[in-house]
Amino acid sequence: MKGSEKEFIAEAEDILEESGRLLLEVQDTYKTGTNPDTVNALFRSLHTLKGLAGLFGYAAVTDISHALESLLDDIRLGKVDITEDIIQFLFKSIDTLRDIIAAVKEGGEPEVTAYLNDIESFRKSIARSAGLESLKGIFDEAMLKVLSDYEEHRLKANIKEGRGIYQVKTVFGLSDFDKSLENVSKSIKSIGELISTLPTSRNLPPDSIGFILLFGSLKPPAEIKKTINYDVSELLGPRVEASKPQEIKETSIKTTSTTVRVDIEKLDRILNTIGELTLAKGAVTRISAEMAENYGHNPFVIDMHKISQTLDRRLAELQDQVLEIRMVPIGQIFGRLSQVIRRYSKDVGKQIELAMYGEDTELDKYLAEEIIDPLVHIVRNAIDHGIEPPEVRKRKGKKEVASVYLKAFQKGNHVVIEVRDDGAGIDIEKIRQKAIEKGLIEKGMELQRREMIELIFMPGFSTKEVVSEVSGRGVGLDIVRDKLSALGGFADVETVKDAGTTFILTLPITLAIIKSLTVRVGGEKFAIPLTTISETLVIEHRNFQTIEGREVYNLRGVMLPMARLKTLFDIGADASERSFAVVVGFGERSIGLLVDELLGQHEIVIKSLGDYFKGLKGFAGAAEIGKHEVILVIDVESAIEESLKQKGLVHV
């Protein structure tokens, strides 16, 4: 993809993100009176996208943006009233633009004639007159003739809302009229809405310019004349019963940001370079240690050691700074999820209140984008099948309006994202019956409650039949867990029948350069990310216990399942009566990985195994350590699943 195309896609995605946010604001306020600046900003966003697409030659985006711009122009000019149908249509149209942008990213551009026809048909179906009485007879016809359509619309809106209409006549010198005009405009905006600024040349002294400013306000005339030190005329008084005036805030589209957009691939290349430098630093440290061992602590060796330490500190600082650039607040993702929740709940006829916590929690940009699809999947399942219809909730004694909670917080080197609903929860017994029908477990097998819930993540468990019987949980959840596993994360579920379900997603803050523990099993070495490790133990094999054919170890009163890496990966291991156990995972989803030796910690850069090994279970990639030695990095989540399968928990 060319650099210019990347710039277009990045800019277009930002515009659509902002459009979605503005449309949510319109949806929240249209019944009580939407701020016209919000509608104008939405109009400008589509106008900007149209111009941007035209500049880069993407006709499909240009045509759709232009058609939506016309629809928004009707709204901002008061030709149509904002309704829920219009808002939902605009949401779907923004989704259409996202799909077109995605197609452009893949090198294509779809046919959009059908979309254009839909927009035009919808626009015609909602068209009507403004519905307000004529302004003629109230205001000077000469003034009305020079008002733009938008200014005329705002004049009518001010009258409809009960504001008084006032006129200010000003005369300024040519040398500083711009600053003087700006000051009087600010004074007007502090007490009402500036509708129009009209230049005039009647009866003016030489070297001067005049303006007539038309504005609406609910303030009494005496207060207005005290605020504005110019000739103020009242054209139409405010209605006495009018409500308290809304504060009109001045907005500006000028940016005060000092940031620049950086392609994530450029940051990836920098991190790759830092990774190579980290390997070089490790070599310098190793050479320094070998020189000290062979030649003692002479001045040359001491100098080498100091250089090694300096290089170590500076590389750590550089790494932290680059990683910080990649971080984005999770609130950006929650904003998109809120759009899904608002719109999808309307489609299925359910009322849902959304609460968000921890929006400032930061996550790596790559991870933030990769986690959005699993989150959308979980949210849609919660709305569609987890949350009961209003009448069912009422029978259960619940509020008819359901609740969905999105929460994010940092936990050590991880970010935890929780999606909670107060719906029907998961029926454990129905899961058991369905798993038996599918052949995933044997009929007489005794499983703990946690193990039965884990079955919803099994491939093959998700069928439409299950959707209707098990509150929709399990629909594609194997894909959700696989995605998290590929990102080095974990998925867990907590549920109470008729009280709700919580999905807990745990992710590393970044995937760039991580610390790992290097272990040995037989003649093979592996790396285990430190972010997945809670502790290490030395365990005597005679202390193992067996429960239902599975080895467990009593760790401070909790039975911890054990998994032998030599069995998981079918490799030889040392013949010994004791092993090192690396405890990985979180909470109830923890196991002990048995290895022969702990070799120490390393900073590693995980490299993909490539398409040839795509789908290979158990490994997250490969890394280089020491003297250019390549070792495999264990995918802990996958290892947990594989260990459960091999111990006979489920049939595959």
KOLLO-69884 format. One record per residue (C-alpha): residue in three letters; y, x, z. Coordinates in steps of 0.1 Angstrom, whole numbers, always signed. Layout:
residues N
<site ALA,<Y,X,Z>>
...
END
This chain:
residues 652
<site MET,<+0,+0,+0>>
<site LYS,<+34,+13,-9>>
<site GLY,<+60,+21,+17>>
<site SER,<+83,-6,+4>>
<site GLU,<+56,-32,+6>>
<site LYS,<+49,-22,+42>>
<site GLU,<+86,-26,+50>>
<site PHE,<+86,-61,+35>>
<site ILE,<+55,-72,+54>>
<site ALA,<+68,-59,+87>>
<site GLU,<+102,-75,+82>>
<site ALA,<+86,-108,+70>>
<site GLU,<+63,-109,+100>>
<site ASP,<+92,-104,+124>>
<site ILE,<+112,-132,+107>>
<site LEU,<+83,-156,+110>>
<site GLU,<+77,-146,+146>>
<site GLU,<+114,-154,+153>>
<site SER,<+112,-187,+133>>
<site GLY,<+82,-198,+154>>
<site ARG,<+102,-191,+186>>
<site LEU,<+132,-210,+174>>
<site LEU,<+111,-239,+163>>
<site LEU,<+95,-241,+198>>
<site GLU,<+131,-242,+212>>
<site VAL,<+139,-271,+189>>
<site GLN,<+107,-289,+200>>
<site ASP,<+117,-285,+236>>
<site THR,<+152,-299,+232>>
<site TYR,<+153,-323,+202>>
<site LYS,<+150,-354,+224>>
<site THR,<+179,-345,+246>>
<site GLY,<+201,-328,+220>>
<site THR,<+192,-296,+202>>
<site ASN,<+218,-268,+202>>
<site PRO,<+231,-267,+165>>
<site ASP,<+231,-229,+168>>
<site THR,<+193,-230,+172>>
<site VAL,<+189,-250,+140>>
<site ASN,<+214,-228,+122>>
<site ALA,<+195,-197,+134>>
<site LEU,<+162,-212,+120>>
<site PHE,<+179,-219,+87>>
<site ARG,<+192,-184,+85>>
<site SER,<+158,-169,+92>>
<site LEU,<+143,-187,+62>>
<site HIS,<+173,-178,+41>>
<site THR,<+169,-142,+50>>
<site LEU,<+132,-143,+42>>
<site LYS,<+140,-159,+8>>
<site GLY,<+164,-131,+0>>
<site LEU,<+140,-104,+12>>
<site ALA,<+111,-118,-8>>
<site GLY,<+134,-120,-39>>
<site LEU,<+144,-84,-34>>
<site PHE,<+108,-72,-34>>
<site GLY,<+97,-96,-62>>
<site TYR,<+74,-119,-43>>
<site ALA,<+80,-152,-60>>
<site ALA,<+55,-173,-39>>
<site VAL,<+73,-164,-7>>
<site THR,<+107,-169,-23>>
<site ASP,<+98,-204,-36>>
<site ILE,<+83,-216,-3>>
<site SER,<+112,-202,+18>>
<site HIS,<+137,-218,-6>>
<site ALA,<+120,-252,-3>>
<site LEU,<+119,-250,+35>>
<site GLU,<+155,-238,+36>>
<site SER,<+165,-270,+17>>
<site LEU,<+147,-291,+43>>
<site LEU,<+164,-273,+71>>
<site ASP,<+197,-277,+54>>
<site ASP,<+192,-315,+54>>
<site ILE,<+185,-313,+92>>
<site ARG,<+215,-292,+101>>
<site LEU,<+238,-314,+80>>
<site GLY,<+226,-345,+98>>
<site LYS,<+210,-361,+68>>
<site VAL,<+178,-365,+87>>
<site ASP,<+171,-367,+125>>
<site ILE,<+147,-342,+140>>
<site THR,<+113,-358,+148>>
<site GLU,<+79,-346,+160>>
<site ASP,<+66,-351,+125>>
<site ILE,<+92,-328,+111>>
<site ILE,<+86,-301,+137>>
<site GLN,<+48,-302,+131>>
<site PHE,<+54,-300,+93>>
<site LEU,<+76,-269,+98>>
<site PHE,<+50,-253,+121>>
<site LYS,<+24,-258,+94>>
<site SER,<+47,-245,+67>>
<site ILE,<+54,-213,+87>>
<site ASP,<+16,-209,+90>>
<site THR,<+15,-212,+52>>
<site LEU,<+40,-184,+49>>
<site ARG,<+20,-163,+72>>
<site ASP,<-11,-168,+50>>
<site ILE,<+9,-159,+19>>
<site ILE,<+22,-127,+36>>
<site ALA,<-14,-119,+46>>
<site ALA,<-24,-123,+10>>
<site VAL,<+4,-100,-1>>
<site LYS,<-9,-74,+24>>
<site GLU,<-43,-75,+7>>
<site GLY,<-27,-70,-27>>
<site GLY,<-26,-106,-40>>
<site GLU,<-2,-136,-41>>
<site PRO,<-16,-171,-42>>
<site GLU,<-5,-201,-63>>
<site VAL,<+19,-222,-43>>
<site THR,<+27,-251,-66>>
<site ALA,<+7,-275,-44>>
<site TYR,<+26,-263,-13>>
<site LEU,<+60,-268,-30>>
<site ASN,<+50,-303,-41>>
<site ASP,<+40,-311,-5>>
<site ILE,<+74,-299,+8>>
<site GLU,<+93,-319,-18>>
<site SER,<+73,-351,-11>>
<site PHE,<+78,-347,+27>>
<site ARG,<+115,-341,+22>>
<site LYS,<+119,-373,+1>>
<site SER,<+99,-393,+26>>
<site ILE,<+123,-386,+54>>
<site ALA,<+156,-387,+35>>
<site ARG,<+182,-411,+47>>
<site SER,<+220,-414,+51>>
<site ALA,<+237,-399,+81>>
<site GLY,<+241,-434,+95>>
<site LEU,<+276,-430,+111>>
<site GLU,<+306,-450,+102>>
<site SER,<+331,-436,+77>>
<site LEU,<+357,-411,+90>>
<site LYS,<+383,-424,+67>>
<site GLY,<+411,-442,+85>>
<site ILE,<+405,-420,+116>>
<site PHE,<+414,-387,+101>>
<site ASP,<+437,-374,+74>>
<site GLU,<+419,-378,+41>>
<site ALA,<+433,-345,+28>>
<site MET,<+417,-327,+57>>
<site LEU,<+384,-345,+52>>
<site LYS,<+383,-334,+16>>
<site VAL,<+383,-297,+25>>
<site LEU,<+356,-299,+51>>
<site SER,<+322,-286,+41>>
<site ASP,<+291,-308,+44>>
<site TYR,<+281,-290,+76>>
<site GLU,<+316,-292,+91>>
<site GLU,<+317,-329,+83>>
<site HIS,<+282,-333,+100>>
<site ARG,<+294,-315,+131>>
<site LEU,<+326,-337,+132>>
<site LYS,<+304,-368,+131>>
<site ALA,<+280,-354,+158>>
<site ASN,<+309,-347,+181>>
<site ILE,<+322,-382,+178>>
<site LYS,<+287,-396,+183>>
<site GLU,<+283,-376,+215>>
<site GLY,<+316,-389,+229>>
<site ARG,<+337,-358,+225>>
<site GLY,<+374,-360,+219>>
<site ILE,<+386,-345,+185>>
<site TYR,<+416,-321,+187>>
<site GLN,<+436,-301,+162>>
<site VAL,<+454,-268,+169>>
<site LYS,<+481,-255,+146>>
<site THR,<+487,-217,+148>>
<site VAL,<+510,-192,+130>>
<site PHE,<+503,-155,+131>>
<site GLY,<+518,-124,+117>>
<site LEU,<+499,-107,+89>>
<site SER,<+495,-74,+107>>
<site ASP,<+473,-88,+135>>
<site PHE,<+463,-123,+126>>
<site ASP,<+426,-115,+127>>
<site LYS,<+426,-105,+164>>
<site SER,<+449,-134,+173>>
<site LEU,<+427,-159,+155>>
<site GLU,<+396,-145,+172>>
<site ASN,<+412,-150,+206>>
<site VAL,<+421,-186,+200>>
<site SER,<+387,-193,+187>>
<site LYS,<+371,-179,+218>>
<site SER,<+394,-201,+239>>
<site ILE,<+383,-232,+220>>
<site LYS,<+346,-223,+223>>
<site SER,<+350,-219,+261>>
<site ILE,<+358,-256,+264>>
<site GLY,<+341,-272,+234>>
<site GLU,<+328,-268,+198>>
<site LEU,<+349,-252,+171>>
<site ILE,<+342,-274,+140>>
<site SER,<+364,-259,+113>>
<site THR,<+391,-233,+107>>
<site LEU,<+413,-242,+78>>
<site PRO,<+441,-219,+65>>
<site THR,<+475,-235,+57>>
<site SER,<+507,-223,+40>>
<site ARG,<+530,-252,+48>>
<site ASN,<+565,-244,+63>>
<site LEU,<+556,-209,+73>>
<site PRO,<+581,-180,+79>>
<site PRO,<+578,-149,+57>>
<site ASP,<+550,-124,+64>>
<site SER,<+529,-149,+83>>
<site ILE,<+498,-170,+79>>
<site GLY,<+488,-203,+95>>
<site PHE,<+455,-220,+105>>
<site ILE,<+445,-254,+116>>
<site LEU,<+415,-254,+139>>
<site LEU,<+395,-286,+144>>
<site PHE,<+374,-288,+175>>
<site GLY,<+356,-313,+198>>
<site SER,<+356,-313,+236>>
<site LEU,<+349,-335,+266>>
<site LYS,<+376,-318,+286>>
<site PRO,<+407,-340,+294>>
<site PRO,<+437,-333,+272>>
<site ALA,<+457,-318,+301>>
<site GLU,<+431,-291,+307>>
<site ILE,<+428,-284,+270>>
<site LYS,<+465,-278,+266>>
<site LYS,<+465,-256,+297>>
<site THR,<+436,-234,+282>>
<site ILE,<+450,-232,+246>>
<site ASN,<+486,-220,+244>>
<site TYR,<+493,-234,+209>>
<site ASP,<+503,-267,+194>>
<site VAL,<+474,-291,+203>>
<site SER,<+471,-326,+189>>
<site GLU,<+447,-352,+200>>
<site LEU,<+432,-369,+170>>
<site LEU,<+405,-390,+188>>
<site GLY,<+402,-393,+226>>
<site PRO,<+369,-386,+244>>
<site ARG,<+348,-416,+256>>
<site VAL,<+351,-421,+293>>
<site GLU,<+314,-428,+298>>
<site ALA,<+304,-396,+280>>
<site SER,<+280,-374,+298>>
<site LYS,<+289,-340,+313>>
<site PRO,<+298,-316,+285>>
<site GLN,<+272,-290,+274>>
<site GLU,<+284,-255,+276>>
<site ILE,<+288,-241,+240>>
<site LYS,<+277,-206,+240>>
<site GLU,<+291,-182,+214>>
<site THR,<+263,-164,+196>>
<site SER,<+263,-134,+173>>
<site ILE,<+237,-122,+149>>
<site LYS,<+250,-87,+152>>
<site THR,<+223,-65,+169>>
<site THR,<+231,-43,+198>>
<site SER,<+197,-26,+197>>
<site THR,<+194,+11,+192>>
<site THR,<+157,+9,+182>>
<site VAL,<+141,+16,+149>>
<site ARG,<+108,+1,+135>>
<site VAL,<+80,+27,+132>>
<site ASP,<+49,+22,+112>>
<site ILE,<+19,+22,+136>>
<site GLU,<+0,+45,+112>>
<site LYS,<+27,+71,+116>>
<site LEU,<+22,+70,+154>>
<site ASP,<-16,+72,+148>>
<site ARG,<-11,+104,+127>>
<site ILE,<+10,+119,+155>>
<site LEU,<-17,+110,+181>>
<site ASN,<-43,+126,+159>>
<site THR,<-23,+158,+158>>
<site ILE,<-19,+156,+196>>
<site GLY,<-57,+152,+198>>
<site GLU,<-63,+183,+177>>
<site LEU,<-38,+202,+199>>
<site THR,<-56,+189,+230>>
<site LEU,<-88,+205,+216>>
<site ALA,<-69,+237,+209>>
<site LYS,<-55,+236,+244>>
<site GLY,<-90,+233,+258>>
<site ALA,<-100,+263,+238>>
<site VAL,<-70,+283,+252>>
<site THR,<-80,+273,+287>>
<site ARG,<-116,+283,+281>>
<site ILE,<-106,+317,+266>>
<site SER,<-83,+322,+296>>
<site ALA,<-111,+316,+320>>
<site GLU,<-135,+339,+301>>
<site MET,<-109,+367,+300>>
<site ALA,<-103,+364,+338>>
<site GLU,<-141,+366,+343>>
<site ASN,<-145,+397,+321>>
<site TYR,<-113,+416,+327>>
<site GLY,<-101,+404,+361>>
<site HIS,<-66,+392,+369>>
<site ASN,<-46,+418,+351>>
<site PRO,<-10,+409,+340>>
<site PHE,<-21,+399,+305>>
<site VAL,<-47,+375,+318>>
<site ILE,<-22,+360,+343>>
<site ASP,<+3,+355,+315>>
<site MET,<-24,+338,+294>>
<site HIS,<-32,+315,+323>>
<site LYS,<+5,+305,+327>>
<site ILE,<+8,+298,+290>>
<site SER,<-23,+276,+292>>
<site GLN,<-8,+256,+321>>
<site THR,<+25,+252,+303>>
<site LEU,<+7,+240,+272>>
<site ASP,<-13,+215,+293>>
<site ARG,<+18,+200,+309>>
<site ARG,<+38,+197,+277>>
<site LEU,<+10,+181,+258>>
<site ALA,<+5,+156,+286>>
<site GLU,<+42,+148,+284>>
<site LEU,<+42,+144,+246>>
<site GLN,<+11,+122,+248>>
<site ASP,<+26,+99,+274>>
<site GLN,<+58,+96,+253>>
<site VAL,<+40,+87,+221>>
<site LEU,<+18,+62,+239>>
<site GLU,<+49,+46,+255>>
<site ILE,<+63,+41,+220>>
<site ARG,<+32,+21,+211>>
<site MET,<+34,-2,+241>>
<site VAL,<+46,-38,+236>>
<site PRO,<+49,-66,+262>>
<site ILE,<+21,-91,+262>>
<site GLY,<+47,-119,+261>>
<site GLN,<+48,-114,+223>>
<site ILE,<+12,-125,+222>>
<site PHE,<+17,-153,+247>>
<site GLY,<+45,-166,+226>>
<site ARG,<+21,-170,+196>>
<site LEU,<-5,-186,+218>>
<site SER,<+20,-211,+231>>
<site GLN,<+26,-222,+195>>
<site VAL,<-11,-227,+190>>
<site ILE,<-14,-247,+222>>
<site ARG,<+16,-270,+215>>
<site ARG,<+5,-278,+179>>
<site TYR,<-33,-280,+184>>
<site SER,<-29,-303,+215>>
<site LYS,<-9,-327,+193>>
<site ASP,<-36,-326,+166>>
<site VAL,<-64,-336,+191>>
<site GLY,<-41,-361,+210>>
<site LYS,<-41,-344,+244>>
<site GLN,<-11,-337,+266>>
<site ILE,<-10,-301,+279>>
<site GLU,<+14,-282,+301>>
<site LEU,<+15,-244,+296>>
<site ALA,<+23,-219,+323>>
<site MET,<+26,-181,+316>>
<site TYR,<+27,-153,+340>>
<site GLY,<+31,-115,+336>>
<site GLU,<+47,-116,+301>>
<site ASP,<+63,-82,+308>>
<site THR,<+29,-65,+312>>
<site GLU,<+26,-39,+284>>
<site LEU,<-3,-31,+261>>
<site ASP,<-9,-8,+232>>
<site LYS,<+4,-24,+199>>
<site TYR,<-29,-21,+182>>
<site LEU,<-48,-37,+210>>
<site ALA,<-23,-64,+213>>
<site GLU,<-28,-74,+177>>
<site GLU,<-66,-71,+178>>
<site ILE,<-69,-93,+209>>
<site ILE,<-48,-122,+195>>
<site ASP,<-77,-138,+175>>
<site PRO,<-102,-138,+204>>
<site LEU,<-75,-154,+226>>
<site VAL,<-67,-180,+200>>
<site HIS,<-104,-188,+198>>
<site ILE,<-107,-192,+236>>
<site VAL,<-75,-214,+237>>
<site ARG,<-86,-237,+209>>
<site ASN,<-120,-241,+226>>
<site ALA,<-103,-250,+258>>
<site ILE,<-81,-276,+242>>
<site ASP,<-107,-291,+219>>
<site HIS,<-137,-292,+241>>
<site GLY,<-129,-279,+276>>
<site ILE,<-101,-303,+284>>
<site GLU,<-110,-339,+286>>
<site PRO,<-91,-368,+269>>
<site PRO,<-64,-384,+290>>
<site GLU,<-85,-415,+298>>
<site VAL,<-115,-394,+310>>
<site ARG,<-92,-373,+332>>
<site LYS,<-78,-404,+347>>
<site ARG,<-113,-417,+355>>
<site LYS,<-120,-384,+372>>
<site GLY,<-89,-387,+393>>
<site LYS,<-71,-359,+375>>
<site LYS,<-36,-358,+361>>
<site GLU,<-36,-371,+325>>
<site VAL,<-15,-340,+315>>
<site ALA,<-39,-311,+315>>
<site SER,<-28,-275,+324>>
<site VAL,<-35,-242,+306>>
<site TYR,<-25,-209,+323>>
<site LEU,<-20,-176,+306>>
<site LYS,<-18,-146,+330>>
<site ALA,<-16,-109,+324>>
<site PHE,<-14,-80,+349>>
<site GLN,<-22,-43,+350>>
<site LYS,<-52,-31,+370>>
<site GLY,<-54,+7,+370>>
<site ASN,<-58,+19,+335>>
<site HIS,<-66,-16,+323>>
<site VAL,<-47,-48,+314>>
<site VAL,<-64,-80,+325>>
<site ILE,<-57,-112,+306>>
<site GLU,<-68,-146,+321>>
<site VAL,<-69,-179,+302>>
<site ARG,<-75,-207,+327>>
<site ASP,<-78,-245,+321>>
<site ASP,<-84,-274,+345>>
<site GLY,<-108,-291,+322>>
<site ALA,<-145,-301,+325>>
<site GLY,<-159,-267,+331>>
<site ILE,<-193,-255,+320>>
<site ASP,<-224,-276,+327>>
<site ILE,<-249,-249,+338>>
<site GLU,<-280,-271,+335>>
<site LYS,<-271,-280,+299>>
<site ILE,<-268,-243,+291>>
<site ARG,<-303,-237,+304>>
<site GLN,<-318,-266,+284>>
<site LYS,<-301,-255,+252>>
<site ALA,<-311,-219,+257>>
<site ILE,<-347,-229,+261>>
<site GLU,<-345,-251,+230>>
<site LYS,<-331,-221,+211>>
<site GLY,<-358,-198,+224>>
<site LEU,<-333,-175,+242>>
<site ILE,<-351,-178,+275>>
<site GLU,<-386,-189,+286>>
<site LYS,<-390,-223,+302>>
<site GLY,<-402,-211,+336>>
<site MET,<-378,-181,+338>>
<site GLU,<-356,-181,+369>>
<site LEU,<-321,-170,+363>>
<site GLN,<-291,-166,+386>>
<site ARG,<-260,-187,+379>>
<site ARG,<-241,-157,+366>>
<site GLU,<-269,-149,+342>>
<site MET,<-270,-184,+328>>
<site ILE,<-233,-183,+321>>
<site GLU,<-238,-150,+303>>
<site LEU,<-260,-169,+278>>
<site ILE,<-230,-185,+262>>
<site PHE,<-221,-151,+247>>
<site MET,<-255,-148,+230>>
<site PRO,<-256,-149,+192>>
<site GLY,<-274,-180,+180>>
<site PHE,<-264,-200,+211>>
<site SER,<-233,-213,+194>>
<site THR,<-240,-244,+173>>
<site LYS,<-222,-276,+166>>
<site GLU,<-248,-294,+187>>
<site VAL,<-239,-272,+216>>
<site VAL,<-202,-279,+211>>
<site SER,<-207,-316,+217>>
<site GLU,<-229,-311,+247>>
<site VAL,<-215,-281,+266>>
<site SER,<-177,-286,+265>>
<site GLY,<-174,-264,+235>>
<site ARG,<-180,-232,+255>>
<site GLY,<-201,-208,+235>>
<site VAL,<-185,-216,+201>>
<site GLY,<-184,-181,+186>>
<site LEU,<-181,-164,+220>>
<site ASP,<-205,-137,+208>>
<site ILE,<-178,-127,+184>>
<site VAL,<-152,-127,+211>>
<site ARG,<-173,-104,+233>>
<site ASP,<-182,-81,+203>>
<site LYS,<-145,-77,+195>>
<site LEU,<-137,-68,+231>>
<site SER,<-166,-44,+232>>
<site ALA,<-153,-27,+201>>
<site LEU,<-119,-23,+219>>
<site GLY,<-136,-8,+250>>
<site GLY,<-131,-40,+270>>
<site PHE,<-150,-66,+289>>
<site ALA,<-152,-104,+290>>
<site ASP,<-161,-125,+320>>
<site VAL,<-162,-162,+328>>
<site GLU,<-157,-182,+360>>
<site THR,<-163,-219,+359>>
<site VAL,<-165,-249,+382>>
<site LYS,<-178,-282,+368>>
<site ASP,<-150,-308,+364>>
<site ALA,<-125,-283,+378>>
<site GLY,<-120,-259,+349>>
<site THR,<-129,-225,+334>>
<site THR,<-113,-191,+335>>
<site PHE,<-119,-164,+308>>
<site ILE,<-111,-130,+321>>
<site LEU,<-105,-103,+294>>
<site THR,<-102,-67,+306>>
<site LEU,<-89,-41,+281>>
<site PRO,<-79,-5,+283>>
<site ILE,<-41,+0,+281>>
<site THR,<-46,+23,+251>>
<site LEU,<-73,+36,+228>>
<site ALA,<-56,+68,+218>>
<site ILE,<-65,+97,+240>>
<site ILE,<-87,+89,+269>>
<site LYS,<-104,+108,+298>>
<site SER,<-141,+107,+298>>
<site LEU,<-171,+119,+319>>
<site THR,<-196,+140,+299>>
<site VAL,<-232,+134,+309>>
<site ARG,<-266,+149,+299>>
<site VAL,<-298,+130,+293>>
<site GLY,<-326,+154,+283>>
<site GLY,<-312,+176,+256>>
<site GLU,<-284,+152,+245>>
<site LYS,<-248,+149,+258>>
<site PHE,<-228,+117,+259>>
<site ALA,<-192,+108,+269>>
<site ILE,<-185,+77,+291>>
<site PRO,<-148,+66,+292>>
<site LEU,<-135,+71,+328>>
<site THR,<-117,+37,+326>>
<site THR,<-151,+20,+326>>
<site ILE,<-164,+40,+356>>
<site SER,<-160,+28,+392>>
<site GLU,<-181,+56,+409>>
<site THR,<-210,+80,+406>>
<site LEU,<-240,+84,+428>>
<site VAL,<-271,+105,+434>>
<site ILE,<-301,+82,+438>>
<site GLU,<-336,+89,+448>>
<site HIS,<-360,+70,+426>>
<site ARG,<-381,+59,+456>>
<site ASN,<-351,+38,+468>>
<site PHE,<-353,+16,+437>>
<site GLN,<-364,-20,+441>>
<site THR,<-378,-43,+415>>
<site ILE,<-366,-79,+411>>
<site GLU,<-382,-99,+382>>
<site GLY,<-392,-68,+364>>
<site ARG,<-358,-52,+367>>
<site GLU,<-349,-21,+386>>
<site VAL,<-321,-26,+411>>
<site TYR,<-305,-4,+438>>
<site ASN,<-290,-17,+471>>
<site LEU,<-254,-4,+469>>
<site ARG,<-237,-13,+501>>
<site GLY,<-255,-47,+504>>
<site VAL,<-252,-56,+467>>
<site MET,<-281,-54,+443>>
<site LEU,<-269,-32,+414>>
<site PRO,<-290,-34,+382>>
<site MET,<-300,+0,+369>>
<site ALA,<-303,+11,+332>>
<site ARG,<-320,+44,+322>>
<site LEU,<-301,+58,+292>>
<site LYS,<-333,+76,+281>>
<site THR,<-349,+41,+277>>
<site LEU,<-319,+25,+260>>
<site PHE,<-316,+52,+234>>
<site ASP,<-353,+62,+233>>
<site ILE,<-348,+99,+241>>
<site GLY,<-366,+124,+263>>
<site ALA,<-353,+131,+298>>
<site ASP,<-359,+154,+328>>
<site ALA,<-390,+147,+349>>
<site SER,<-373,+143,+383>>
<site GLU,<-376,+121,+414>>
<site ARG,<-338,+116,+415>>
<site SER,<-310,+109,+390>>
<site PHE,<-273,+106,+388>>
<site ALA,<-261,+70,+385>>
<site VAL,<-228,+63,+368>>
<site VAL,<-216,+28,+379>>
<site VAL,<-198,+11,+350>>
<site GLY,<-183,-24,+344>>
<site PHE,<-164,-47,+366>>
<site GLY,<-173,-70,+395>>
<site GLU,<-205,-89,+390>>
<site ARG,<-209,-74,+355>>
<site SER,<-216,-39,+367>>
<site ILE,<-247,-17,+362>>
<site GLY,<-257,+18,+370>>
<site LEU,<-264,+41,+341>>
<site LEU,<-290,+67,+350>>
<site VAL,<-285,+102,+336>>
<site ASP,<-299,+137,+343>>
<site GLU,<-266,+156,+349>>
<site LEU,<-229,+151,+352>>
<site LEU,<-211,+179,+332>>
<site GLY,<-175,+172,+340>>
<site GLN,<-144,+155,+326>>
<site HIS,<-128,+159,+292>>
<site GLU,<-98,+144,+274>>
<site ILE,<-112,+131,+241>>
<site VAL,<-100,+114,+209>>
<site ILE,<-126,+88,+198>>
<site LYS,<-133,+90,+161>>
<site SER,<-150,+62,+142>>
<site LEU,<-186,+67,+131>>
<site GLY,<-177,+53,+97>>
<site ASP,<-190,+25,+75>>
<site TYR,<-225,+41,+73>>
<site PHE,<-231,+35,+110>>
<site LYS,<-212,+2,+111>>
<site GLY,<-230,-23,+134>>
<site LEU,<-248,+5,+154>>
<site LYS,<-251,-8,+189>>
<site GLY,<-244,+13,+220>>
<site PHE,<-218,+37,+207>>
<site ALA,<-180,+34,+205>>
<site GLY,<-176,+65,+183>>
<site ALA,<-178,+102,+185>>
<site ALA,<-156,+129,+200>>
<site GLU,<-153,+167,+199>>
<site ILE,<-154,+188,+231>>
<site GLY,<-157,+225,+240>>
<site LYS,<-165,+248,+212>>
<site HIS,<-162,+222,+185>>
<site GLU,<-192,+203,+198>>
<site VAL,<-195,+167,+187>>
<site ILE,<-210,+141,+211>>
<site LEU,<-214,+104,+210>>
<site VAL,<-192,+81,+232>>
<site ILE,<-211,+53,+249>>
<site ASP,<-199,+17,+244>>
<site VAL,<-203,+5,+280>>
<site GLU,<-201,-32,+272>>
<site SER,<-228,-29,+245>>
<site ALA,<-249,-7,+269>>
<site ILE,<-248,-35,+295>>
<site GLU,<-260,-61,+270>>
<site GLU,<-287,-38,+256>>
<site SER,<-300,-31,+291>>
<site LEU,<-303,-68,+298>>
<site LYS,<-322,-74,+266>>
<site GLN,<-346,-45,+272>>
<site LYS,<-353,-57,+308>>
<site GLY,<-365,-90,+295>>
<site LEU,<-335,-112,+305>>
<site VAL,<-333,-127,+270>>
<site HIS,<-353,-128,+238>>
<site VAL,<-337,-114,+207>>
END
